[in-house]
Amino acid sequence: MTDLNDLTVEKIRGAYPDAIEEIIDFRGERTIVIKRERIVDVCRLLHDDEDLAYNFLADLCATDYWPQENRFSVNYHLLSLPNNHRIRLKVYLDRDNPVMPTVTGVYPPANWYERECWDMFGIQVEGHPYLHRLLMPEDWVGHPLRRDYPLGYEEVQFSFNWRDVQARKPRPTR
């Protein structure tokens, strides 16, 4: 269904000529990189257009590309149920100011996905109706899926270091 991929790009370029930053085709999947300021407009266009009918937000997730300048990306996986076609929209966000507009007005289930992006990555969502922690406790400090988040871990025990690992394990007192 590459025709629908091309039609999608044509419709976006026709309505918002400045919206597309890049088009990536990889293994039969198309990703359209959209400017942050235009993501809501593009989502509304893809949702409301009768020819495209991307009426289902299958997923919304984030990626941390630390230490790059465009540190975060938010990926919108859209599905057109009438056309049985998928497309991915991607928005890159600043390292110092990771802020994106909410798409809950177009896709109401984005509420949960956007909360997860904020909770795990610290990406602020402008206009979100209820931006609170979703997975972590309310008093949690930080965002655990950021690549610079400090790891707390236990050293893996092998045959060469088992004595050292066992010596550092806490033992119950009697």
Phi and psi restraints in degrees (value plus and minus 20) as a CYANA .aco file:
   2 THR   PHI     -85.7   -45.7
   2 THR   PSI     -42.2    -2.2
   3 ASP   PHI     -81.2   -41.2
   3 ASP   PSI     -60.4   -20.4
   4 LEU   PHI     -89.4   -49.4
   4 LEU   PSI     -52.9   -12.9
   5 ASN   PHI     -79.2   -39.2
   5 ASN   PSI     -68.0   -28.0
   6 ASP   PHI     -87.1   -47.1
   6 ASP   PSI     -59.8   -19.8
   7 LEU   PHI     -82.5   -42.5
   7 LEU   PSI     -59.4   -19.4
   8 THR   PHI     -80.5   -40.5
   8 THR   PSI     -67.3   -27.3
   9 VAL   PHI     -83.0   -43.0
   9 VAL   PSI     -63.5   -23.5
  10 GLU   PHI     -79.7   -39.7
  10 GLU   PSI     -64.3   -24.3
  11 LYS   PHI     -86.7   -46.7
  11 LYS   PSI     -59.6   -19.6
  12 ILE   PHI     -85.1   -45.1
  12 ILE   PSI     -66.7   -26.7
  13 ARG   PHI     -83.6   -43.6
  13 ARG   PSI     -54.6   -14.6
  14 GLY   PHI     -88.1   -48.1
  14 GLY   PSI     -60.6   -20.6
  15 ALA   PHI    -104.4   -64.4
  15 ALA   PSI     -59.1   -19.1
  16 TYR   PHI    -156.4  -116.4
  16 TYR   PSI      64.0   104.0
  17 PRO   PHI     -79.9   -39.9
  17 PRO   PSI     -45.2    -5.2
  18 ASP   PHI    -113.6   -73.6
  18 ASP   PSI     -18.1    21.9
  19 ALA   PHI     -98.1   -58.1
  19 ALA   PSI     -55.7   -15.7
  20 ILE   PHI    -107.6   -67.6
  20 ILE   PSI     106.1   146.1
  21 GLU   PHI    -116.7   -76.7
  21 GLU   PSI     -54.6   -14.6
  22 GLU   PHI    -181.8  -141.8
  22 GLU   PSI     131.9   171.9
  23 ILE   PHI    -144.1  -104.1
  23 ILE   PSI     106.8   146.8
  24 ILE   PHI    -141.1  -101.1
  24 ILE   PSI     101.2   141.2
  25 ASP   PHI    -129.8   -89.8
  25 ASP   PSI     102.1   142.1
  26 PHE   PHI    -165.4  -125.4
  26 PHE   PSI      99.8   139.8
  27 ARG   PHI      32.5    72.5
  27 ARG   PSI      23.3    63.3
  28 GLY   PHI      61.3   101.3
  28 GLY   PSI     -16.5    23.5
  29 GLU   PHI    -132.5   -92.5
  29 GLU   PSI     121.4   161.4
  30 ARG   PHI    -129.8   -89.8
  30 ARG   PSI     113.1   153.1
  31 THR   PHI    -139.0   -99.0
  31 THR   PSI     108.9   148.9
  32 ILE   PHI    -132.0   -92.0
  32 ILE   PSI      97.9   137.9
  33 VAL   PHI    -105.3   -65.3
  33 VAL   PSI     102.5   142.5
  34 ILE   PHI    -133.5   -93.5
  34 ILE   PSI     126.2   166.2
  35 LYS   PHI     -86.5   -46.5
  35 LYS   PSI     121.4   161.4
  36 ARG   PHI     -74.3   -34.3
  36 ARG   PSI     -60.7   -20.7
  37 GLU   PHI     -87.0   -47.0
  37 GLU   PSI     -38.7     1.3
  38 ARG   PHI    -127.1   -87.1
  38 ARG   PSI     -19.6    20.4
  39 ILE   PHI     -82.3   -42.3
  39 ILE   PSI     -59.6   -19.6
  40 VAL   PHI     -87.4   -47.4
  40 VAL   PSI     -63.6   -23.6
  41 ASP   PHI     -80.8   -40.8
  41 ASP   PSI     -64.4   -24.4
  42 VAL   PHI     -86.4   -46.4
  42 VAL   PSI     -63.0   -23.0
  43 CYS   PHI     -80.4   -40.4
  43 CYS   PSI     -62.9   -22.9
  44 ARG   PHI     -83.7   -43.7
  44 ARG   PSI     -61.8   -21.8
  45 LEU   PHI     -80.3   -40.3
  45 LEU   PSI     -68.7   -28.7
  46 LEU   PHI     -85.7   -45.7
  46 LEU   PSI     -53.2   -13.2
  47 HIS   PHI     -92.9   -52.9
  47 HIS   PSI     -64.8   -24.8
  48 ASP   PHI    -107.2   -67.2
  48 ASP   PSI     -41.6    -1.6
  49 ASP   PHI     -87.2   -47.2
  49 ASP   PSI     107.7   147.7
  50 GLU   PHI     -87.8   -47.8
  50 GLU   PSI     -51.6   -11.6
  51 ASP   PHI     -93.1   -53.1
  51 ASP   PSI     -54.6   -14.6
  52 LEU   PHI    -111.6   -71.6
  52 LEU   PSI     -74.1   -34.1
  53 ALA   PHI      32.6    72.6
  53 ALA   PSI      31.4    71.4
  54 TYR   PHI     -98.7   -58.7
  54 TYR   PSI      64.1   104.1
  55 ASN   PHI    -118.8   -78.8
  55 ASN   PSI     -13.1    26.9
  56 PHE   PHI    -156.7  -116.7
  56 PHE   PSI     101.9   141.9
  57 LEU   PHI    -108.3   -68.3
  57 LEU   PSI      82.6   122.6
  58 ALA   PHI     -95.3   -55.3
  58 ALA   PSI     -54.0   -14.0
  59 ASP   PHI    -184.5  -144.5
  59 ASP   PSI     134.3   174.3
  60 LEU   PHI    -161.4  -121.4
  60 LEU   PSI      99.5   139.5
  61 CYS   PHI    -162.5  -122.5
  61 CYS   PSI     145.8   185.8
  62 ALA   PHI    -140.1  -100.1
  62 ALA   PSI     140.7   180.7
  63 THR   PHI    -156.5  -116.5
  63 THR   PSI     121.9   161.9
  64 ASP   PHI    -127.6   -87.6
  64 ASP   PSI      97.8   137.8
  65 TYR   PHI    -124.3   -84.3
  65 TYR   PSI       9.7    49.7
  66 TRP   PHI     -70.1   -30.1
  66 TRP   PSI     115.6   155.6
  67 PRO   PHI    -121.8   -81.8
  67 PRO   PSI       5.5    45.5
  68 GLN   PHI     -84.7   -44.7
  68 GLN   PSI     139.6   179.6
  69 GLU   PHI     -82.1   -42.1
  69 GLU   PSI     -70.9   -30.9
  70 ASN   PHI    -104.9   -64.9
  70 ASN   PSI      59.3    99.3
  71 ARG   PHI     -86.2   -46.2
  71 ARG   PSI     -59.9   -19.9
  72 PHE   PHI    -132.6   -92.6
  72 PHE   PSI     129.5   169.5
  73 SER   PHI    -150.9  -110.9
  73 SER   PSI     127.6   167.6
  74 VAL   PHI    -136.7   -96.7
  74 VAL   PSI     108.6   148.6
  75 ASN   PHI    -130.7   -90.7
  75 ASN   PSI     108.5   148.5
  76 TYR   PHI    -130.3   -90.3
  76 TYR   PSI      95.3   135.3
  77 HIS   PHI    -119.6   -79.6
  77 HIS   PSI      88.9   128.9
  78 LEU   PHI    -128.0   -88.0
  78 LEU   PSI     126.1   166.1
  79 LEU   PHI    -147.8  -107.8
  79 LEU   PSI     112.1   152.1
  80 SER   PHI    -117.4   -77.4
  80 SER   PSI      84.9   124.9
  81 LEU   PHI     -84.4   -44.4
  81 LEU   PSI     -63.3   -23.3
  82 PRO   PHI     -83.6   -43.6
  82 PRO   PSI     -53.0   -13.0
  83 ASN   PHI    -119.0   -79.0
  83 ASN   PSI     -25.2    14.8
  84 ASN   PHI      29.7    69.7
  84 ASN   PSI      36.1    76.1
  85 HIS   PHI    -158.5  -118.5
  85 HIS   PSI     122.0   162.0
  86 ARG   PHI    -136.0   -96.0
  86 ARG   PSI     132.4   172.4
  87 ILE   PHI    -170.4  -130.4
  87 ILE   PSI     131.5   171.5
  88 ARG   PHI    -137.3   -97.3
  88 ARG   PSI     111.1   151.1
  89 LEU   PHI    -126.4   -86.4
  89 LEU   PSI     121.1   161.1
  90 LYS   PHI    -150.3  -110.3
  90 LYS   PSI     118.2   158.2
  91 VAL   PHI    -146.4  -106.4
  91 VAL   PSI     107.3   147.3
  92 TYR   PHI    -111.8   -71.8
  92 TYR   PSI     122.0   162.0
  93 LEU   PHI    -142.2  -102.2
  93 LEU   PSI     130.6   170.6
  94 ASP   PHI     -79.8   -39.8
  94 ASP   PSI     129.9   169.9
  95 ARG   PHI     -86.2   -46.2
  95 ARG   PSI     -64.8   -24.8
  96 ASP   PHI    -105.1   -65.1
  96 ASP   PSI     -42.1    -2.1
  97 ASN   PHI    -158.8  -118.8
  97 ASN   PSI      52.0    92.0
  98 PRO   PHI     -97.6   -57.6
  98 PRO   PSI      70.7   110.7
  99 VAL   PHI    -148.3  -108.3
  99 VAL   PSI     114.8   154.8
 100 MET   PHI    -155.7  -115.7
 100 MET   PSI     133.1   173.1
 101 PRO   PHI     -99.5   -59.5
 101 PRO   PSI     131.9   171.9
 102 THR   PHI     -96.8   -56.8
 102 THR   PSI     126.5   166.5
 103 VAL   PHI    -131.3   -91.3
 103 VAL   PSI      -1.0    39.0
 104 THR   PHI     -85.6   -45.6
 104 THR   PSI     -42.0    -2.0
 105 GLY   PHI     -90.4   -50.4
 105 GLY   PSI     -44.2    -4.2
 106 VAL   PHI    -117.9   -77.9
 106 VAL   PSI     -68.4   -28.4
 107 TYR   PHI    -142.0  -102.0
 107 TYR   PSI      75.9   115.9
 108 PRO   PHI     -75.0   -35.0
 108 PRO   PSI     -54.4   -14.4
 109 PRO   PHI     -84.1   -44.1
 109 PRO   PSI     -33.0     7.0
 110 ALA   PHI     -80.5   -40.5
 110 ALA   PSI     -39.2     0.8
 111 ASN   PHI     -69.7   -29.7
 111 ASN   PSI     -70.4   -30.4
 112 TRP   PHI     -91.5   -51.5
 112 TRP   PSI     -63.6   -23.6
 113 TYR   PHI     -82.9   -42.9
 113 TYR   PSI     -62.1   -22.1
 114 GLU   PHI     -87.5   -47.5
 114 GLU   PSI     -56.0   -16.0
 115 ARG   PHI     -83.8   -43.8
 115 ARG   PSI     -58.7   -18.7
 116 GLU   PHI     -84.8   -44.8
 116 GLU   PSI     -61.1   -21.1
 117 CYS   PHI     -82.0   -42.0
 117 CYS   PSI     -59.5   -19.5
 118 TRP   PHI     -89.7   -49.7
 118 TRP   PSI     -65.0   -25.0
 119 ASP   PHI     -83.6   -43.6
 119 ASP   PSI     -65.3   -25.3
 120 MET   PHI    -106.5   -66.5
 120 MET   PSI     -52.8   -12.8
 121 PHE   PHI    -136.2   -96.2
 121 PHE   PSI     -34.8     5.2
 122 GLY   PHI      58.5    98.5
 122 GLY   PSI       2.2    42.2
 123 ILE   PHI    -101.7   -61.7
 123 ILE   PSI      98.1   138.1
 124 GLN   PHI     -93.7   -53.7
 124 GLN   PSI     120.9   160.9
 125 VAL   PHI    -140.2  -100.2
 125 VAL   PSI      86.9   126.9
 126 GLU   PHI     -89.7   -49.7
 126 GLU   PSI     112.5   152.5
 127 GLY   PHI      61.8   101.8
 127 GLY   PSI     -13.1    26.9
 128 HIS   PHI     -89.7   -49.7
 128 HIS   PSI     117.3   157.3
 129 PRO   PHI     -91.0   -51.0
 129 PRO   PSI     -42.7    -2.7
 130 TYR   PHI    -178.7  -138.7
 130 TYR   PSI      53.5    93.5
 131 LEU   PHI    -106.6   -66.6
 131 LEU   PSI      68.4   108.4
 132 HIS   PHI    -150.7  -110.7
 132 HIS   PSI     146.1   186.1
 133 ARG   PHI     -75.7   -35.7
 133 ARG   PSI     123.7   163.7
 134 LEU   PHI    -135.5   -95.5
 134 LEU   PSI     -65.8   -25.8
 135 LEU   PHI    -126.2   -86.2
 135 LEU   PSI     -53.4   -13.4
 136 MET   PHI    -113.9   -73.9
 136 MET   PSI     136.7   176.7
 137 PRO   PHI     -82.5   -42.5
 137 PRO   PSI     132.0   172.0
 138 GLU   PHI     -77.5   -37.5
 138 GLU   PSI     -51.2   -11.2
 139 ASP   PHI    -110.1   -70.1
 139 ASP   PSI     -12.9    27.1
 140 TRP   PHI     -86.2   -46.2
 140 TRP   PSI     119.0   159.0
 141 VAL   PHI    -124.8   -84.8
 141 VAL   PSI     105.7   145.7
 142 GLY   PHI      79.5   119.5
 142 GLY   PSI    -198.3  -158.3
 143 HIS   PHI    -152.8  -112.8
 143 HIS   PSI      83.7   123.7
 144 PRO   PHI     -86.4   -46.4
 144 PRO   PSI     -36.0     4.0
 145 LEU   PHI    -114.5   -74.5
 145 LEU   PSI     -16.3    23.7
 146 ARG   PHI     -90.7   -50.7
 146 ARG   PSI     121.1   161.1
 147 ARG   PHI     -90.0   -50.0
 147 ARG   PSI     -38.0     2.0
 148 ASP   PHI    -117.8   -77.8
 148 ASP   PSI     -12.2    27.8
 149 TYR   PHI     -91.0   -51.0
 149 TYR   PSI     112.6   152.6
 150 PRO   PHI     -84.7   -44.7
 150 PRO   PSI     114.3   154.3
 151 LEU   PHI    -108.6   -68.6
 151 LEU   PSI     119.8   159.8
 152 GLY   PHI    -135.6   -95.6
 152 GLY   PSI      98.3   138.3
 153 TYR   PHI    -169.4  -129.4
 153 TYR   PSI     146.0   186.0
 154 GLU   PHI    -129.0   -89.0
 154 GLU   PSI     116.2   156.2
 155 GLU   PHI     -82.0   -42.0
 155 GLU   PSI     119.4   159.4
 156 VAL   PHI     -94.8   -54.8
 156 VAL   PSI     115.3   155.3
 157 GLN   PHI    -110.0   -70.0
 157 GLN   PSI     108.9   148.9
 158 PHE   PHI    -146.4  -106.4
 158 PHE   PSI     158.9   198.9
 159 SER   PHI     -87.0   -47.0
 159 SER   PSI     -47.9    -7.9
 160 PHE   PHI    -104.7   -64.7
 160 PHE   PSI     -39.1     0.9
 161 ASN   PHI    -144.5  -104.5
 161 ASN   PSI      -4.0    36.0
 162 TRP   PHI     -84.4   -44.4
 162 TRP   PSI     -54.1   -14.1
 163 ARG   PHI     -85.6   -45.6
 163 ARG   PSI     -63.7   -23.7
 164 ASP   PHI     -83.3   -43.3
 164 ASP   PSI     -64.1   -24.1
 165 VAL   PHI     -85.1   -45.1
 165 VAL   PSI     -64.1   -24.1
 166 GLN   PHI     -84.1   -44.1
 166 GLN   PSI     -56.2   -16.2
 167 ALA   PHI     -86.8   -46.8
 167 ALA   PSI     -49.2    -9.2
 168 ARG   PHI    -107.7   -67.7
 168 ARG   PSI     -29.5    10.5
 169 LYS   PHI     -93.9   -53.9
 169 LYS   PSI     119.0   159.0
 170 PRO   PHI     -90.6   -50.6
 170 PRO   PSI     120.1   160.1
 171 ARG   PHI    -136.0   -96.0
 171 ARG   PSI     119.6   159.6
 172 PRO   PHI     -87.4   -47.4
 172 PRO   PSI     122.1   162.1
 173 THR   PHI    -112.9   -72.9
 173 THR   PSI     130.3   170.3
